[in-house]
Amino acid sequence: MRILFLTAQLPEPPHAGGTLRTNGLMRHVHAAGHDIHLLSFATNDQFTSNQTALKTFCDRVEIVPPPHRRISQRLRDLLLTNLADMQRRFYSPQYAAKLAVLLDNQPFDLIQIESLEMAAYLPVIQRKAPNIPVIYDSFNAEFDLQRSVFEAERGDLRRLPGAIYSLIQWRRLIRFEREVCQSVAHTIAVSDADAASFRALVPDSPVSVVPNGINTQDYVQYDSSLNLGDGALVFTGSMGYRPNVDAAVWFADQILPLIRERVPEAKFFVVGSNPHPRLDTLRERADVEITGWVPDVNPFLHAATVYVVPMRMGSGTRLKLLQAMTAGKAVVSTPTGAQGLYTQDNTELRLADTAAAFADAVSGLLQHPDQRRALGAAGAEYVKANYDWSVIAPKLLRVYDEIMSNKTK
């Protein structure tokens, strides 16, 4: 089949969560014998530096300069329209025009939109190619993510503006995401929890689960290039993302002091790009280090004594957690952080939903190396068996087969 992928970023290099997912899926779809065409936002320099890697799994790549949406535009849409922020985040007339030309000149069998933002181009597809099946690959059930953010922040007066914003977006996203799911041939969820949310939102629309995955071999080999000390507690991710910011602040303020009462050498490492200003106060602390962007998270994963996922909001499946488990690290997570994984507490990882319970779990692992090693080994085996791309990608290929079978009936 000839498949057109619409993405907000080039899938090379696969650093962030969305590009890691898109890269893994596209590579395996191409390996299964399908022709991959890509329309993405990128600068000429970004495309040129990644062109060789893209050619290994893309038969054709078209790029459009990334749109620049000002704060004033976002405020205008918030106050004067009923549009969700994500409806306009990556909208570009130039991208729409390029897509229209592609659809006029190329016969595609399927179109796959990667993330809700790219659903802004559904009207172009419906106008130019109404008979081509479209798949919505959701990175999150976005309406449910905003609900979880609102519920986590509404009790904190300091976070009230953010909570109000999420309340507005939650209501608008219910409408927008429902319209998207009703307009496409199939919706892909990354977890059973997200799938249940979509099925409740659009009971008559087909939904399948294709979890996030990783190339486990990329994280297995031990990397000893970094020494963070014996009490290194590591958390990774994009640090401009609200759920990650909330997790880092909650851990540093509410959990880390309890851990240090029992393990004084414990230190928290926040590893990821674009640290939010809310994290600035943590820079002054000797027991916290904010690294900012790093070229590779592998050294930090392997240098961690315990990997922590103190997330209180969000949806989807955490690629960060899969990476750390594959690296053989003992992981402590909230149930929200481990959402989408069929793990059991104290078998593949530790689960804790309060600050005290989280501190107890981390402290116990810091004090008992044998427990850390056993937990890390079990977690690595679990991810290899269930979340390697070689296991995940066939689930998407079965969706393709189902769609094409229905089309020919």
C-alpha positions in Angstrom: 0.0 0.0 0.0 1.0 3.6 -0.5 0.5 5.4 2.9 0.7 9.1 3.6 1.8 10.2 7.1 1.0 13.7 8.3 3.3 14.8 11.2 4.1 17.9 13.1 7.8 17.1 13.3 10.2 15.0 11.3 10.4 11.5 12.8 14.2 11.9 12.6 16.0 12.2 15.0 13.6 10.3 17.3 14.2 12.2 20.6 10.8 13.3 22.0 7.9 11.0 22.7 5.9 11.8 19.6 8.8 11.3 17.2 9.9 8.1 19.0 6.5 6.7 18.4 6.1 7.9 14.8 9.7 6.7 13.9 9.1 3.2 15.3 5.7 2.8 13.5 6.9 4.2 10.2 10.1 2.1 10.1 8.2 -1.1 10.7 5.4 -0.3 8.3 8.0 0.3 5.7 9.7 -3.0 6.6 6.4 -4.7 6.1 6.5 -3.7 2.4 4.4 -0.5 2.3 5.4 2.7 0.6 5.8 5.5 3.0 5.2 9.2 2.0 5.7 11.9 4.6 4.4 15.5 4.8 5.9 17.2 7.8 6.9 20.5 9.3 10.7 21.2 9.2 13.3 23.7 8.3 15.5 23.1 5.3 18.5 22.6 7.7 16.5 20.0 9.7 15.6 18.1 6.6 19.1 18.2 5.1 20.7 16.9 8.3 18.3 14.0 8.6 17.7 13.3 4.9 19.9 10.2 4.8 18.1 8.6 7.8 14.7 9.5 6.4 15.4 7.8 3.1 15.9 4.4 4.8 12.1 4.2 5.5 10.4 7.0 3.5 9.9 6.8 -0.2 9.1 10.5 -0.4 9.4 13.4 2.0 7.8 16.8 1.6 8.4 19.6 4.1 6.8 22.9 5.0 8.3 25.5 7.3 7.0 25.2 10.9 4.2 27.7 11.7 4.8 30.4 14.3 1.7 31.0 16.4 2.0 34.0 18.7 0.6 34.2 22.2 -1.7 37.0 21.0 -3.2 34.6 18.5 -3.7 31.9 21.1 -5.4 34.5 23.4 -7.6 35.6 20.6 -8.8 32.1 19.9 -9.3 31.4 23.6 -11.4 34.5 24.2 -13.2 35.0 20.9 -13.8 31.5 19.5 -14.8 28.1 20.7 -11.8 26.4 19.2 -9.5 24.2 21.2 -5.9 25.3 21.3 -4.8 22.1 19.5 -7.0 22.9 16.6 -4.8 25.8 15.5 -1.4 24.9 17.0 0.0 23.4 13.8 -2.3 24.9 11.2 -0.5 26.4 8.2 -2.1 27.5 4.9 1.1 26.5 3.2 0.9 22.9 4.7 -2.8 22.7 3.6 -1.9 23.8 0.1 1.0 21.3 -0.1 -1.4 18.5 1.1 -4.0 19.5 -1.5 -1.4 19.2 -4.3 -0.2 15.8 -3.0 -3.8 14.5 -2.9 -4.4 15.8 -6.4 -1.3 14.1 -7.9 -0.7 10.9 -5.8 -2.9 7.9 -5.4 -2.8 6.9 -1.7 -4.4 3.9 -0.1 -4.3 5.2 3.5 -3.6 8.5 5.3 -2.4 8.5 8.9 -2.5 11.6 11.0 0.0 11.6 13.8 -1.4 13.5 16.8 -4.6 15.5 17.2 -3.0 18.7 16.0 -2.7 17.3 12.5 -6.5 16.7 12.4 -6.7 20.3 11.5 -6.1 19.1 7.9 -9.1 16.7 7.8 -11.2 19.2 5.9 -8.5 19.2 3.1 -8.6 15.4 2.9 -12.4 15.3 2.9 -12.5 17.8 0.1 -9.7 16.4 -2.1 -9.8 12.7 -1.3 -13.0 11.7 0.5 -12.7 8.0 -0.4 -9.2 7.5 1.1 -9.5 5.9 4.6 -7.9 8.1 7.4 -6.4 6.8 10.6 -6.1 9.1 13.6 -3.1 8.0 15.7 -3.6 9.6 19.0 -0.6 10.3 21.2 -3.1 10.8 24.1 -6.8 11.0 24.6 -6.3 14.7 24.7 -9.7 15.7 26.2 -9.0 13.2 29.0 -5.5 14.6 29.5 -6.9 18.1 30.1 -9.5 16.7 32.5 -6.7 15.1 34.5 -4.7 18.3 34.5 -7.7 20.3 35.7 -8.5 17.9 38.5 -4.9 17.8 39.7 -4.5 21.6 39.7 -8.0 22.9 40.7 -7.3 22.6 44.5 -4.1 24.8 44.3 -4.8 28.5 44.2 -1.3 29.1 42.8 -2.3 26.9 39.8 -5.8 28.3 39.4 -5.1 30.1 36.0 -3.8 26.9 34.6 -6.7 24.9 36.0 -9.2 27.3 34.4 -7.3 27.0 31.0 -7.5 23.2 31.2 -11.2 23.3 32.1 -11.9 25.4 29.0 -9.7 23.2 26.8 -11.2 20.0 28.2 -14.7 21.1 27.2 -13.6 22.3 23.8 -11.5 19.1 23.1 -14.5 16.9 23.9 -16.2 18.4 20.9 -13.2 18.5 18.7 -11.9 15.1 19.4 -15.4 13.6 19.0 -15.7 15.2 15.6 -12.3 13.8 14.6 -13.0 10.3 15.7 -16.3 10.4 13.9 -14.7 11.6 10.7 -11.9 9.0 10.4 -12.0 5.4 9.5 -10.2 4.3 12.6 -8.8 5.8 15.9 -5.6 4.4 17.4 -5.2 4.7 21.2 -1.9 4.0 23.0 -3.5 2.3 26.0 -6.6 0.5 27.1 -7.5 3.5 29.4 -7.3 5.9 26.4 -9.3 3.4 24.3 -12.0 3.3 26.9 -12.2 7.1 27.0 -12.5 7.2 23.2 -15.2 4.5 23.2 -17.2 6.4 25.7 -16.8 9.5 23.7 -17.7 7.9 20.3 -19.4 4.6 21.0 -20.0 3.8 17.3 -16.5 4.6 16.0 -13.8 1.9 15.7 -10.9 2.2 18.1 -7.9 -0.1 18.5 -5.0 -0.1 20.9 -1.4 0.2 19.5 0.8 1.0 22.5 3.9 3.0 22.5 7.0 0.9 22.0 10.8 1.2 21.9 13.7 -0.5 20.2 14.8 -2.4 23.3 18.3 -3.0 22.0 18.9 0.8 22.0 18.7 0.8 25.8 20.0 -2.6 26.9 23.8 -2.1 26.5 25.2 -0.6 29.7 26.6 2.9 29.4 29.1 3.7 32.1 30.1 7.1 30.8 28.3 9.0 33.6 28.6 8.8 37.4 25.8 10.5 39.3 26.6 9.0 42.7 25.0 6.2 44.7 21.7 8.0 45.5 20.8 9.2 42.0 17.1 9.5 41.4 16.5 10.3 37.7 13.4 11.6 35.9 13.5 12.3 32.2 11.2 14.0 29.7 10.3 17.3 28.0 10.4 19.7 30.9 8.2 22.3 29.2 5.3 19.8 29.3 2.9 20.6 32.2 2.5 17.0 33.5 6.3 16.6 33.7 6.7 20.0 35.4 4.1 19.1 38.0 5.8 15.7 38.6 9.2 17.3 39.1 8.0 20.0 41.5 5.8 17.5 43.5 8.7 15.1 43.8 11.3 17.7 44.8 9.0 19.5 47.3 6.9 16.7 48.8 8.8 13.4 48.3 12.6 14.1 48.2 12.8 15.6 51.7 11.2 12.4 53.1 13.7 10.2 51.2 16.7 12.3 52.4 15.7 11.8 56.0 16.6 8.1 55.5 19.1 8.4 52.6 20.9 11.7 53.0 23.0 11.2 49.8 19.8 11.0 47.6 19.8 13.6 44.8 17.1 14.3 42.2 18.2 14.7 38.5 15.6 16.3 36.2 16.7 15.5 32.7 15.1 17.1 29.6 14.7 20.0 27.3 13.1 23.4 27.7 12.8 23.5 31.5 9.8 25.5 32.5 10.3 28.7 34.7 8.5 26.8 37.5 11.6 24.7 37.9 13.9 27.7 38.4 13.5 27.6 42.2 14.8 24.0 42.2 18.1 25.1 40.7 19.0 26.7 44.0 18.9 23.4 45.9 21.9 21.2 46.4 19.8 18.0 46.3 18.3 18.8 42.8 20.0 19.2 39.4 18.2 20.5 36.3 20.2 19.4 33.3 18.2 20.9 30.4 18.6 19.3 27.0 20.9 16.4 26.7 21.9 14.7 23.4 21.2 11.2 24.8 19.3 10.1 27.9 21.0 6.6 27.9 23.9 7.7 30.2 21.5 9.1 32.7 19.3 6.0 32.7 22.2 3.7 33.3 23.7 6.1 36.0 20.4 6.2 37.9 20.2 4.3 41.2 16.4 4.5 41.0 14.3 5.9 38.2 11.2 7.8 39.3 7.9 8.7 37.5 6.0 10.9 40.0 3.3 11.9 37.5 -0.1 13.0 38.8 -1.7 13.9 35.5 -1.7 12.9 31.8 -2.7 9.9 29.7 -1.1 7.5 27.2 1.9 5.2 27.8 5.1 6.7 29.1 8.0 6.0 26.8 10.3 7.3 29.5 9.2 4.4 31.8 9.8 1.8 29.1 13.3 3.2 28.4 14.3 3.1 32.1 12.9 -0.4 32.6 14.7 -1.7 29.5 17.9 -0.3 30.9 17.4 -2.5 33.9 16.6 0.2 36.3 14.3 -0.2 39.3 11.4 2.1 38.8 9.0 3.8 41.2 5.9 5.3 39.6 2.5 6.6 40.4 -0.4 4.6 38.9 -0.9 7.5 36.5 2.7 7.4 35.4 2.4 3.6 34.7 -1.0 3.9 33.0 -1.2 1.7 30.0 1.1 -0.9 31.3 -0.1 -4.2 32.8 2.5 -4.2 35.5 2.1 -5.4 39.1 3.4 -3.6 42.1 6.6 -5.1 43.4 6.9 -7.4 40.4 8.1 -5.3 37.4 8.2 -1.9 39.2 6.9 -0.2 42.4 3.7 1.7 42.4 2.8 4.5 44.9 0.1 7.1 44.9 0.9 9.3 47.8 4.1 11.3 48.7 4.7 9.1 51.8 4.2 5.8 50.0 6.4 7.0 47.1 9.2 8.0 49.5 9.0 4.6 51.3 9.3 2.7 48.0 12.3 4.8 46.8 14.0 4.7 50.2 13.6 0.9 50.4 15.2 0.4 47.0 18.0 2.8 47.7 18.8 0.8 50.9 18.5 -2.7 49.3 20.6 -3.2 46.2 19.5 -6.8 45.7 15.8 -5.7 45.5 16.8 -3.0 43.0 18.6 -5.5 40.7 15.8 -8.0 40.9 13.1 -5.4 40.1 15.2 -3.9 37.3 15.8 -7.4 35.7 12.1 -8.3 35.8 11.1 -4.9 34.3 13.6 -5.3 31.5 12.2 -8.7 30.6 8.7 -7.5 30.7 9.3 -4.6 28.3 11.2 -6.8 25.9 8.4 -9.3 25.7 5.6 -6.7 25.4 6.7 -3.3 24.2 9.5 -3.9 21.6 8.5 -2.5 18.2 8.7 -6.0 16.8 5.7 -6.9 19.1 3.8 -3.6 18.8 4.0 -2.8 15.0 2.0 -5.9 13.9 -1.0 -4.5 15.9 -1.0 -1.5 13.5 -0.6 -3.7 10.4 -3.7 -5.7 11.5 -5.6 -2.4 11.7 -4.5 -1.6 8.1 -5.8 -5.1 7.0 -9.1 -4.5 8.7 -9.6 -1.1 7.1 -8.8 -2.3 3.6 -10.9 -5.4 4.1 -13.9 -3.2 5.0 -13.2 -0.9 2.1 -13.5 -3.8 -0.4 -16.8 -5.1 1.0 
